[in-house]
Amino acid sequence: MWCVAHAFGAERRGLYSLAHMTARGIRRVARPGALAVALPVALLAIAVVLGSVLWSRGDLNGLICDGDCGPEHVIAPRALMSDTEPGPVGSARQPTGTVDPAKLSAAVKGTLDSAALGPRVGFVAIDPASGTQLATSGRGSFIPASTTKVLTSFAALSLLDPQTRFSTRVVKDDDRVVLVGGGDPYLATKRPKTRDRAVQGDLTTLARLTASALKKAGTTTVSVGYDASLFTGPSVSPEWEPTYVSGNIVTLVSALWTDQGEQGGVRARDPAAAAARTFARLLAERGVTVAGEPATASASAAAPVVAVVRSATVSRIVERLIGTSDNQASEVMLRQAAIAADEPASFHGGTKAVIDSLQSAGVDTAGLRLFDGSGLSRSNRISPATLAQTLRAAASKQPTSELLPDLPVSGFTGTLVDRFTALTAAQGLVRAKTGTLTGVHSLTGYAVDADGLPVIFAVMTDDADTAMPLAAEADLDKVAAAIAACSCGR
């Protein structure tokens, strides 16, 4: 469905304004009187102004996009769209020259010194074409929070074919069927009624296919087993706060779950067992008698497959987890990256696969410490340079270049839909990934300056004033907005 966010931007963004598109639809078929002309024109003007205000505030998204207008409904400025590297702004005047480091440093300095950001602030900006460092501030590596997901997603797109899908299978083992988890982070109990590119596999369809196959074979009674052995190691990072699980904040990582292990707002203590119980109930509802309670099982590789459903592609999964900053999906994809790299499908194996993929791409990993794929661990450390260079490396080749257009658009999509509210001139000119923990705020992505020159940036603080979290977030937005407003060309 076309989203009103298609209309965002004008001139610098190379798109028609709402008023311009409205005017294109007017045809004069007669010469009416002055009043007949004036009244419709006045009403049209009011409608355009009101529509523009509602659109700019995002109030129309619920009507047009059934919620946040996702990336598939947003046309970004040409400079924020990428096949390989950020391209030029879609305007008549093509950008020329390069960014002046002195101008860029001056543009961001005032905000970087903000009291709300605290005493430890790191910033780096690089030229996406050459990789040249344009500006820097602060030293060392920082707690990254959810900007960690940029690294996890880069590794997933590097190590896995973006068109890969993960299978959730049911296999036959004598008089038992075994539900085998394939690590689909978005396996659902039932497919949503509205189109959802990230949710493709569901247990309802799997139960229907299984029941049909069993009845066709003359089987009407089975027991149910479940196998979630694809992932290894602990299901909770020892580097996470103990309250993350007990406080119902995260789901234990599992290769088998449905609805990310959540039902009625409560996260399952054993996501695989909960998924198996749901599957058994769905089988029973379709005329198959289920004997006993589901139990753990080890599915033989030679066991005949009864039914299978497949996930969305890796590309679509990464798009969702980056846009919504999905902790659960990030940890699953960390393990999928580990499997692709022939590492154990665990926290340790996954983080090793991420670091190896970054180093293979030539990314500076000095000071890098990773303990998870989501950024929930406060023991993680990433430098601004590593984040910025990862985005530049992502832009350099086709499989990973998808990561850049997946980044939320300032003021329009994902975790930035409610950000940049007071920075209207920068809305639509920045794509970036957010990161937030108590006292920790980060933002990494890229912006287009007033001369049409793209800049990759990362700004981080891990000692921010905990009493001013919204002010700290607003200051990060101001850094990106300052880049967008800067006539930094030389």
ABEGO torsion letter per residue (X at the ends): XBBAAAABEBGAAGBBBAAAAAAAABBBABBBBAAAAAAAAAAAAAAAAAAAAAAAAGAAAAAAAGEBBBAAABBBBAAABBAABBBBBBBABBBBEBBBAAAAAAAAAAAAABAAAEABBBBBBBBAAAGBBABBBEBEBBBAEAAAAAAAAAAAAAABBAABBBBBBBBBBEABBBBBBAGBAABBABBBABBBAABABBAAAAAAAAAAAAAAAGBABBBBBBBAAABBEBABBAABBAAAAAAGABBBBBABBBGGGBBGGBBBABAAAAAAAAAAAAAAAAGBBBBEBBBBBBBBAABBBABBBBBBBAAAAAAAAAAAGBAAAAAAAAAAAAAAAGBBBBAAAAAAAAAAAAAAAGBBABGBBBABAAGABAABBBBAAAAAAAAAAAAABAAAAAAAAABBBBGABEAAAABGAABAAABGABBBBBBBBBGBBBBBEBBBBAAGBBBBBBBBBAABBAABAAAAAAAAAAAAAAAAABBABX
